[in-house]
Amino acid sequence: MIAEMFKRREKYAYLGLIVVTVFSGVFLAFNLPKTNGEWAEMIVLLLPILFLAFIALISRKKYNEVKGVDFPQSHSSLLACDHLILKQDAAMMPRLLSFEKDGSFVGRYQLVDVKWWLYPIALFQSSMLSLIPHRVAFLSNEGKKVFSFRREGFKKTKVTIYDHEDQVIGTYEQEEFKSLVNLNGELKDENGSVILPVKVAGFSGDFHLIDEDGHRWAYFYNGRFPHEYTKIFKDMDNDIVEVSNRLSERDKVRLLSFIGFIFMERSFKGR
């Protein structure tokens, strides 16, 4: 699974490399520099080419490292997990693969009920997806829907949370224009009562989610996964979230929906 992800990432990097190289060649054909200064300015065209080539080579290296590694299916349900490692998959539509610390695959967050006209948007400017109403589901490693949530709104974001039977069990609301640096919002139950105030650092993405009784629901720090926990996830592009095991099933679904919303928003923006 991870090997396939790195293989796709390599393929997309080479595809982008071809597109950028062709574009640069056409541009130079019609705008051939005439002075040394103009040639020096053309060096900027090499930067995306070098970047994409670097991504392709690193992806190939990672693929060779993990292609023989067995990633087992988790025997625990998502709601029994006290942590998640979230890894952004290489796909046209952003999605998040979820693992336990030993590398066992739990499931994935992915967009569902996707309209055909969203694919061109995702291909050329995936950050625009965050401005368009969409629905995300968490699918278990057996392909079963565990829960889903729908994001809508611009000035005010509203995330409606559904259980596996598509019954509304809560919402998360956030004032966008008041959340440019720090994300401030409220997680509510199906009756509209606030069960968890939310504050997320806008630049680093850190959060400690603590309720009014002082109980910590979840913890995420700096987007870096401590390497001593596992031999599988060696690169630095891993996010780990510790989740309280004292929550009810409904509260855990609400919490994991909020976490999925936050990290899917980041994946839309390429972070």
Protein Blocks (a to p, Z undefined) as FASTA:
>chain_A
ZZmmmmmmmmmmmmmmmmmmmmmmmmmmmmccfbfklmmmmmmmmmmmmmmmmmmmmmmm
mmmmmmmpccdddfbdfklpcbdcddddddfbdcdddddfkopafbdcddehiafklmmm
mmmommlmmmpccddddddfkopafbdcddedjklccdddddfkopafbdcdddfklmmm
bccdddddfkopafbdcdddfklopacdddfkopafbdcehhiacfklpcklmbfbbcdd
dddfkbcfklmmmmmmmmmmmmmmmmmnoZZ
